[in-house]
Amino acid sequence: MNMKASPVLTALFAAAIGFLVGISFPVDITPKLQCGILPWSSSGGAVNCSLWGDYGGHSSTLGRLWGAPFRNSNNGSPNATSSAPDSATGKYLLALAVGYGERANVNATVHKFSDNFDIVLFHYDGRTTEWDEEFEWSKEVAHVSARKQTKWWFAKRFLHPSVVAPYDYVFVWDEDLGVDNFTAEPYLDIVRRHGLEISQPGLDTTEGSAPMYDITARKNGSEMHKFVEMMAPVFSRDAWRCVWHMIQNDLVHGWPIDSYFWRCVDDPEEQIGVVDAQYVVHRAVPTLQGEGDKEKPGGRFEVRARQFEELEAFNSRFANADKELANKSSSTLN
């Protein structure tokens, strides 16, 4: 795999956007946030985003400190400077929550994604510089580090919809997936052909752990079937905008957000699916849940208990939001 040097927006910018909106929407289930429609807008309406002057858009590609800026803001041609402009943002984004102990598997995963992908690694163990020393491609991807945080915690803060807007699809994956029978570009060919907005590769039941839901298991002889869970989801740009708003700032494990993915598409039976022709193995490597001794704070039993508490809290919040929406609709009709 030949990784190209990508001109990416720095993690600091993503952090600023993520924390700003995260603070503004701390807990409640929120509606879709379209560009410029902000609750603190003085006009109470939409703002013309073109007035902000951010011609280059946002992305997760790495930016360099020298040479020409990205592209001419009007026609996309290189700026007239003595050096070549930064290369273009990738078409797709791969985001992985990783620990250094799983670097061999992460390396295998990265090599299944073409140069059309930008990559961001979320480090939950605080070890980042070692990756550059071992893998050349690591020098050309974005790294974000926060100890003992989950994939969904990172996603809420660093994958704001405006940051990932340049990408057609966003892969939000775990680190422990066996990818011998998976390649990203053919996978997306199937996704586009079937019009899937939310998808995942099939899970091989002959290896690794059993899937949480039987329906996500790969079906032999099938190209794709319906349903998605949370270990290897792939979102279209529009679907991610909705899912991002469902992620709760204070519920770090993300349980049971996959049960609500269907709310983020117009036709769940047609737009959510499992791609059987491109499949993975879930190795079920314990990471955050396996850290610490069971007698100490943060041990795996306490982590598991927190996960179930978050599941109940998430379901309760969604039920309350549905009731509130129903009451508002009823009062409007009356």
Residue pairs with C-beta under 8 A, 6 or more apart in sequence:
1 110
1 111
1 113
1 114
1 115
1 137
2 115
3 115
3 136
3 137
3 140
3 141
4 87
4 115
4 140
5 62
5 64
5 87
5 140
6 61
6 62
6 87
6 89
6 90
6 118
6 140
6 141
7 61
7 62
7 63
7 64
7 70
7 86
7 87
7 88
7 89
8 59
8 60
8 61
8 62
8 63
8 89
8 118
8 142
9 58
9 59
9 60
9 61
9 63
9 163
10 62
10 63
10 142
11 120
11 142
11 143
11 144
11 158
13 58
13 163
14 58
14 60
14 144
14 157
14 158
14 159
14 160
14 163
15 144
15 157
15 158
17 58
17 160
17 162
17 163
18 156
18 157
18 158
18 159
18 160
18 163
19 157
21 33
21 160
22 156
22 157
22 249
24 39
24 40
25 245
25 249
26 249
26 250
27 248
27 249
27 250
27 317
28 317
28 321
29 245
29 246
29 248
29 317
29 318
29 321
30 245
31 245
32 241
32 242
32 245
33 161
33 241
33 245
34 46
35 49
35 162
36 46
36 47
36 48
36 49
37 45
37 46
37 47
38 47
41 47
55 73
56 69
56 70
56 71
56 73
57 89
57 165
57 166
58 162
58 163
58 164
58 165
58 166
59 89
59 90
59 93
59 118
59 163
59 164
59 165
59 166
59 167
60 93
60 95
60 118
60 119
60 120
60 142
60 159
60 163
60 164
60 167
61 89
61 90
61 118
61 142
62 140
62 141
62 142
63 86
64 86
66 83
67 81
67 83
67 84
67 85
67 86
68 78
68 79
68 81
68 83
68 84
68 85
68 86
69 79
69 85
69 86
70 85
70 86
71 77
71 78
71 79
71 85
71 88
72 78
72 79
78 84
78 85
79 85
89 118
89 166
89 167
90 115
90 116
90 117
90 118
90 167
91 116
91 117
91 167
91 168
92 113
92 116
92 117
92 118
92 167
92 168
92 169
92 170
92 171
92 184
92 188
93 117
93 118
93 119
93 120
93 164
93 167
93 169
93 170
93 171
94 110
94 113
94 117
94 118
94 119
94 120
94 171
94 173
94 184
95 119
95 120
95 122
95 151
95 154
95 155
95 159
95 170
95 171
95 172
95 173
96 106
96 109
96 119
96 120
96 121
96 122
96 173
96 174
96 175
97 122
97 124
97 149
97 150
97 151
97 154
97 174
97 175
98 106
98 121
98 122
98 123
98 124
98 175
99 123
99 124
99 125
99 127
99 175
99 287
100 123
100 125
100 127
100 130
100 131
101 125
102 175
102 176
102 285
102 287
103 130
103 131
103 134
103 135
105 175
105 176
105 177
105 178
105 283
106 121
106 175
107 135
108 179
109 173
109 175
109 177
109 179
110 119
110 135
110 137
110 141
112 179
112 182
112 183
112 184
113 119
113 171
113 184
114 184
114 185
116 185
117 171
117 184
118 141
118 142
118 167
119 137
119 141
119 142
120 141
120 142
120 143
120 144
120 158
120 159
121 128
121 131
121 138
121 141
121 142
121 143
121 144
122 144
122 145
122 146
122 149
122 151
122 154
122 155
122 158
123 143
123 144
123 145
123 146
124 146
124 147
124 148
124 149
124 150
124 287
124 288
125 147
125 148
126 145
126 147
128 143
128 145
131 138
131 143
132 138
132 139
144 154
144 158
146 153
146 154
148 288
148 291
148 298
149 252
150 252
150 253
150 254
150 288
151 172
151 173
151 174
151 254
152 247
152 251
152 252
152 253
152 254
152 257
153 252
155 172
155 244
155 247
156 244
156 247
156 248
156 249
159 170
159 172
159 240
159 244
160 244
161 237
161 240
161 241
161 244
164 170
164 237
164 240
165 237
167 237
168 236
168 237
169 188
169 191
169 234
169 235
169 236
169 237
170 234
170 235
170 237
170 240
171 184
171 232
171 233
171 234
172 233
172 234
172 235
173 231
173 232
173 233
174 231
174 232
174 282
175 285
175 287
176 282
176 283
176 284
176 285
176 287
177 231
177 232
177 280
177 281
177 282
177 283
178 204
178 207
178 208
178 280
178 281
178 282
178 283
179 280
180 281
181 204
181 278
181 279
181 280
182 201
182 278
182 279
182 280
183 278
186 277
186 278
187 201
187 234
187 275
187 278
190 223
190 224
190 275
190 277
190 278
191 199
191 234
191 275
194 223
194 224
194 273
195 270
195 271
196 224
196 236
196 271
196 272
196 273
196 275
197 235
197 236
197 238
197 239
197 264
197 265
197 271
197 272
198 228
198 233
198 234
198 235
198 236
198 239
198 243
198 261
198 264
198 265
198 271
198 272
199 224
199 228
199 233
199 234
199 272
199 273
199 274
199 275
200 216
200 228
200 229
200 231
200 232
200 233
200 234
200 274
200 275
201 232
201 274
201 275
201 278
201 279
201 280
202 216
202 217
202 218
202 219
202 274
202 275
202 276
202 277
202 278
202 279
202 280
203 211
203 216
203 217
203 218
203 274
203 279
203 280
203 281
203 282
204 218
204 279
204 280
204 281
205 211
205 217
205 218
207 281
208 281
208 282
208 283
208 284
209 282
209 283
209 284
211 217
211 229
211 282
212 229
213 227
213 229
215 225
215 226
215 227
215 274
216 227
216 228
216 229
216 274
218 274
218 276
218 279
219 225
219 276
220 276
222 276
222 277
223 275
223 276
223 277
224 273
224 274
224 275
224 276
224 277
225 273
225 274
225 276
226 269
226 272
226 273
226 274
227 272
227 273
227 274
228 258
228 261
228 272
228 273
228 274
229 258
230 254
230 257
230 258
231 282
232 280
232 282
233 258
233 261
235 243
239 261
239 264
239 265
242 263
242 264
243 257
243 261
243 264
246 257
246 260
246 263
246 264
247 254
247 257
248 313
248 314
248 317
251 310
251 313
251 314
252 310
253 306
253 307
253 310
254 310
255 307
255 308
255 310
255 311
255 314
256 311
256 314
256 315
257 314
260 318
261 272
262 268
262 272
265 271
265 272
286 300
288 303
289 300
289 303
289 304
289 307
290 300
291 298
291 299
291 300
291 303
292 298
292 299
292 300
293 299
294 300
294 301
294 302
